[in-house]
């Protein structure tokens, strides 16, 4: 029998920090599986055993092929304090995997019990501090043709006080709640909810290009890292090396020097405490210029140890 790809860590290893909504998918997936097996239990036990073995073998192959068909940008990585990394399927990857696993999602509605009420449902929620928050909710059912598993009344909600790039209007929220609901159903029925990074790497997925969730620095730093891939990363690494060289390896001095060379000349911007926050070529160029002219670690200063132009091999 083929070995099924693991979709979560085992033993005493702690899972990476995940949004609560992802964790709740575990119970829904277990419930769907138990219902499917309960129906099989009414049949001949030996036939059920043979069926489940063949099903496991087939699903193993299907999941492996499905994972291989994804790209790094179809996954978000989460990391815990011990450095364990798991990956969660995103909406674009879910749309592709639904085809491989025969997952259909239907009955999208604005009420958990009445399928005739069109969704999503929009309501307002008053806040203790004043003002209101718009809540967009939707429910749906889903079925996996490969396993026979069915889930009903799966819920998703979007709040206007949740800040996400690309969502600015109520119409954006309505589209987002439908997208997230479909992705949630796909993760539950596919079994690809919490996939160890090692599984993706074995499938040839370059997880270094995947989206970074909690455990990979602040949101600003994660966003900066993605922008840097556009073309300035190499120059930025060279700048980091030069800054460290000029302060003689003093990490505390690196932070202060970074602030000095990234602040604006007019003093309106106080500077970054990490060079990873630089996302544009002009910012890197300005930092190099400020480093050359720095009063303590500049080219002509006592602590500067001499200047070095970016790109030189000396």
Secondary structure per residue as TSV (DSSP state, phi and psi in degrees):
chain	resnum	aa	ss	phi	psi
A	1	X	-	360.0	135.9
A	2	X	-	-67.2	151.3
A	3	X	-	-84.7	125.6
A	4	X	-	-76.4	135.5
A	5	X	-	-59.5	134.1
A	6	X	-	-73.1	140.5
A	7	X	-	-115.4	8.6
A	8	X	S	-162.3	158.8
A	9	X	-	-75.6	159.4
A	10	X	-	-126.5	178.9
A	11	X	T	68.0	-137.7
A	12	X	T	-96.7	3.3
A	13	X	-	-69.1	129.1
A	14	X	-	-77.6	139.0
A	15	X	-	-74.9	153.6
A	16	X	-	-65.7	154.3
A	17	X	-	-67.3	123.1
A	18	X	-	-119.9	153.4
A	19	X	-	-57.7	145.3
A	20	X	H	-55.4	-34.4
A	21	X	H	-62.6	-36.5
A	22	X	H	-66.7	-41.6
A	23	X	H	-63.0	-36.8
A	24	X	H	-67.9	-19.1
A	25	X	H	-65.9	-24.5
A	26	X	H	-59.0	-47.4
A	27	X	H	-65.0	-38.0
A	28	X	H	-67.3	-39.5
A	29	X	H	-66.1	-41.5
A	30	X	H	-62.7	-42.2
A	31	X	H	-61.7	-43.6
A	32	X	H	-63.4	-40.5
A	33	X	H	-67.3	-41.6
A	34	X	H	-64.2	-37.8
A	35	X	H	-65.1	-40.4
A	36	X	H	-66.6	-43.3
A	37	X	H	-69.8	-33.4
A	38	X	H	-61.1	-36.6
A	39	X	H	-67.6	-38.5
A	40	X	H	-68.5	-29.0
A	41	X	T	-63.8	-18.4
A	42	X	T	-76.1	-10.7
A	43	X	S	-95.9	-173.6
A	44	X	-	-63.4	126.1
A	45	X	H	-55.4	-42.0
A	46	X	H	-66.4	-37.5
A	47	X	H	-66.3	-38.8
A	48	X	H	-63.0	-43.7
A	49	X	H	-60.7	-47.5
A	50	X	H	-62.3	-40.3
A	51	X	H	-62.4	-46.6
A	52	X	H	-65.6	-36.7
A	53	X	H	-64.4	-44.8
A	54	X	H	-65.8	-38.0
A	55	X	H	-64.2	-43.8
A	56	X	H	-61.8	-44.0
A	57	X	H	-63.2	-43.6
A	58	X	H	-66.3	-41.6
A	59	X	H	-68.0	-33.3
A	60	X	H	-59.4	-47.1
A	61	X	H	-64.8	-44.4
A	62	X	H	-61.2	-44.6
A	63	X	H	-66.1	-39.0
A	64	X	H	-62.8	-44.3
A	65	X	H	-66.1	-40.9
A	66	X	H	-62.3	-43.9
A	67	X	H	-63.3	-42.8
A	68	X	H	-61.5	-28.7
A	69	X	T	-78.5	-8.0
A	70	X	S	-87.2	171.0
A	71	X	-	-114.9	166.5
A	72	X	G	-56.9	-30.9
A	73	X	G	-78.4	0.3
A	74	X	G	-90.2	4.1
A	75	X	E	-133.4	148.6
A	76	X	E	-116.1	132.0
A	77	X	E	-94.9	143.7
A	78	X	E	-129.7	140.4
A	79	X	E	-131.6	136.5
A	80	X	-	-93.3	-177.8
A	81	X	T	-66.3	-23.7
A	82	X	T	-86.2	-1.6
A	83	X	-	90.3	4.2
A	84	X	-	-70.0	132.8
A	85	X	E	-120.9	129.2
A	86	X	E	-123.5	161.2
A	87	X	E	-123.9	141.3
A	88	X	E	-118.6	134.0
A	89	X	E	-66.9	135.4
A	90	X	-	-97.5	175.9
A	91	X	H	-62.2	-41.6
A	92	X	H	-67.7	-34.9
A	93	X	H	-71.5	-35.8
A	94	X	H	-63.3	-38.9
A	95	X	H	-61.1	-35.9
A	96	X	H	-74.6	-42.8
A	97	X	H	-68.6	-29.6
A	98	X	H	-56.6	-35.2
A	99	X	H	-68.3	-41.0
A	100	X	H	-67.3	-38.0
A	101	X	H	-99.5	4.3
A	102	X	T	63.0	40.9
A	103	X	E	-92.9	125.9
A	104	X	E	-117.8	140.1
A	105	X	E	-122.4	130.7
A	106	X	E	-150.8	177.2
A	107	X	E	67.3	30.7
A	108	X	E	-62.0	128.2
A	109	X	E	-153.0	167.9
A	110	X	S	-102.4	15.5
A	111	X	S	-147.7	137.0
A	112	X	S	-66.9	-24.2
A	113	X	S	-111.2	-23.6
A	114	X	-	-109.7	104.7
A	115	X	T	-70.5	-10.1
A	116	X	T	-82.8	-12.3
A	117	X	S	-86.9	114.3
A	118	X	-	-66.3	148.0
A	119	X	S	-110.6	171.3
A	120	X	-	-83.4	168.7
A	121	X	E	-96.0	133.4
A	122	X	E	-116.6	128.0
A	123	X	E	-140.9	169.9
A	124	X	E	-118.7	144.4
A	125	X	E	-127.5	122.3
A	126	X	E	-76.2	142.2
A	127	X	-	-103.3	147.3
A	128	X	T	-61.4	-33.6
A	129	X	T	-83.1	1.9
A	130	X	S	102.3	155.8
A	131	X	S	84.7	176.4
A	132	X	E	-131.8	157.1
A	133	X	E	-119.8	131.8
A	134	X	E	-84.9	130.2
A	135	X	E	-116.8	125.0
A	136	X	E	-111.6	120.9
A	137	X	E	-123.9	151.2
A	138	X	E	-154.0	147.7
A	139	X	E	-123.8	156.0
A	140	X	E	-158.8	165.1
A	141	X	E	-115.3	159.4
A	142	X	E	-150.5	156.4
A	143	X	E	-143.5	138.7
A	144	X	E	-109.6	114.2
A	145	X	T	-67.8	-24.0
A	146	X	T	-76.5	-33.9
A	147	X	T	-109.7	-17.1
A	148	X	-	80.2	6.0
A	149	X	-	-78.4	140.4
A	150	X	E	-133.0	137.6
A	151	X	E	-126.6	144.7
A	152	X	E	-130.6	149.0
A	153	X	E	63.7	33.3
A	154	X	E	-70.8	136.1
A	155	X	E	-114.4	145.2
A	156	X	E	-146.3	147.1
A	157	X	E	-143.9	148.4
A	158	X	E	-128.0	134.6
A	159	X	E	-113.2	146.4
A	160	X	T	-70.8	-16.3
A	161	X	T	-89.9	3.4
A	162	X	S	-89.9	119.5
A	163	X	-	-93.9	112.9
A	164	X	-	-132.6	141.2
A	165	X	T	-63.6	134.5
A	166	X	T	95.4	-5.7
A	167	X	-	-114.5	107.4
A	168	X	-	-125.6	-21.5
A	169	X	S	-123.0	168.4
A	170	X	H	-62.4	-36.3
A	171	X	H	-63.3	-36.3
A	172	X	H	-62.3	-42.0
A	173	X	H	-64.7	-38.5
A	174	X	H	-63.9	-41.7
A	175	X	H	-67.4	-37.5
A	176	X	H	-67.9	-39.4
A	177	X	H	-67.3	-34.9
A	178	X	H	-68.5	-43.4
A	179	X	H	-62.7	-46.0
A	180	X	H	-67.1	-38.0
A	181	X	H	-62.3	-44.5
A	182	X	H	-63.6	-39.2
A	183	X	H	-66.1	-41.1
A	184	X	H	-60.9	-45.9
A	185	X	H	-61.5	-39.4
A	186	X	H	-65.0	-43.9
A	187	X	H	-63.0	-39.5
A	188	X	H	-64.5	-49.3
A	189	X	H	-79.7	-23.3
A	190	X	H	-84.4	-20.2
A	191	X	S	80.0	5.0
A	192	X	-	-101.2	66.6
A	193	X	S	-97.6	-49.4
A	194	X	S	-131.6	91.8
A	195	X	E	-99.3	121.6
A	196	X	E	-56.2	141.3
A	197	X	H	-56.0	-33.5
A	198	X	H	-61.6	-32.8
A	199	X	H	-65.5	-42.2
A	200	X	H	-67.0	-40.7
A	201	X	H	-62.9	-41.9
A	202	X	H	-62.3	-27.9
A	203	X	T	-85.5	3.0
A	204	X	T	86.9	15.8
A	205	X	-	-88.3	124.7
A	206	X	-	-81.4	89.6
A	207	X	G	-68.9	-11.5
A	208	X	G	-63.4	-22.0
A	209	X	G	-95.4	-3.6
A	210	X	S	-72.2	162.1
A	211	X	E	-67.9	145.8
A	212	X	E	-106.8	124.3
A	213	X	-	-99.8	-151.2
A	214	X	T	-61.1	144.7
A	215	X	T	98.4	-5.2
A	216	X	S	-117.8	37.4
A	217	X	S	90.7	-178.1
A	218	X	-	-71.7	164.0
A	219	X	H	-59.6	-38.3
A	220	X	H	-64.7	-42.3
A	221	X	H	-68.0	-37.6
A	222	X	H	-65.4	-40.4
A	223	X	H	-66.5	-39.7
A	224	X	H	-62.9	-39.5
A	225	X	H	-60.9	-41.0
A	226	X	H	-66.3	-38.6
A	227	X	H	-68.0	-35.6
A	228	X	H	-61.5	-26.1
A	229	X	T	-65.0	-14.8
A	230	X	T	-70.2	-14.7
A	231	X	T	154.4	-5.9
A	232	X	T	-108.2	2.3
A	233	X	H	-60.8	-42.3
A	234	X	H	-62.9	-45.2
A	235	X	H	-65.2	-34.3
A	236	X	H	-68.0	-40.2
A	237	X	H	-63.1	-36.8
A	238	X	H	-66.4	-38.9
A	239	X	H	-64.6	-41.5
A	240	X	H	-59.4	-44.6
A	241	X	H	-61.9	-41.3
A	242	X	H	-69.0	-39.7
A	243	X	H	-61.6	-44.7
A	244	X	H	-64.1	-38.0
A	245	X	H	-64.5	-42.2
A	246	X	H	-69.9	-27.1
A	247	X	T	-95.5	7.6
A	248	X	T	67.1	28.0
A	249	X	T	83.7	5.8
A	250	X	-	-77.1	106.3
A	251	X	H	-63.6	-38.9
A	252	X	H	-64.2	-35.4
A	253	X	H	-71.7	-28.8
A	254	X	H	-60.1	-44.3
A	255	X	H	-62.1	-47.0
A	256	X	H	-67.2	-40.4
A	257	X	H	-64.8	-37.2
A	258	X	H	-61.4	-44.0
A	259	X	H	-60.5	-43.5
A	260	X	H	-61.5	-42.5
A	261	X	H	-88.8	-4.4
A	262	X	H	-111.9	-7.7
A	263	X	S	-75.8	155.7
A	264	X	-	-77.5	147.6
A	265	X	T	-59.0	-29.7
A	266	X	T	-85.1	-2.3
A	267	X	S	81.6	0.1
A	268	X	S	-72.2	-33.2
A	269	X	S	-106.5	126.1
A	270	X	-	-81.0	-6.6
A	271	X	-	97.0	163.2
A	272	X	-	-96.1	149.3
A	273	X	S	-97.5	4.2
A	274	X	S	-143.6	132.1
A	275	X	G	-68.4	-16.3
A	276	X	G	-66.1	-13.6
A	277	X	G	-80.6	-10.7
A	278	X	-	-77.5	126.6
A	279	X	-	-123.5	-6.8
A	280	X	S	-124.5	150.7
A	281	X	H	-61.0	-38.5
A	282	X	H	-65.8	-30.2
A	283	X	H	-67.4	-41.5
A	284	X	H	-66.4	-42.7
A	285	X	H	-62.3	-42.2
A	286	X	H	-65.1	-36.6
A	287	X	H	-66.8	-40.5
A	288	X	H	-60.9	-44.4
A	289	X	H	-62.0	-43.9
A	290	X	H	-67.4	-33.3
A	291	X	H	-66.0	-43.6
A	292	X	H	-60.0	-33.4
A	293	X	T	-98.6	5.0
A	294	X	-	-61.3	139.4
A	295	X	T	-64.4	-32.2
A	296	X	T	-103.4	-42.7
A	297	X	T	-112.9	14.9
A	298	X	S	-74.8	179.0
A	299	X	T	-60.3	-39.9
A	300	X	T	-97.9	1.2
A	301	X	S	-85.4	161.2
A	302	X	T	-63.0	-38.1
A	303	X	T	-90.2	2.1
A	304	X	S	-75.0	-24.0
A	305	X	-	59.5	25.6
A	306	X	-	88.2	149.4
A	307	X	-	-91.0	159.2
A	308	X	-	-147.2	123.9
A	309	X	-	-75.9	144.2
A	310	X	T	-60.2	135.0
A	311	X	T	98.0	-9.1
A	312	X	-	-79.6	157.8
A	313	X	-	-102.3	3.3
A	314	X	-	-74.9	360.0
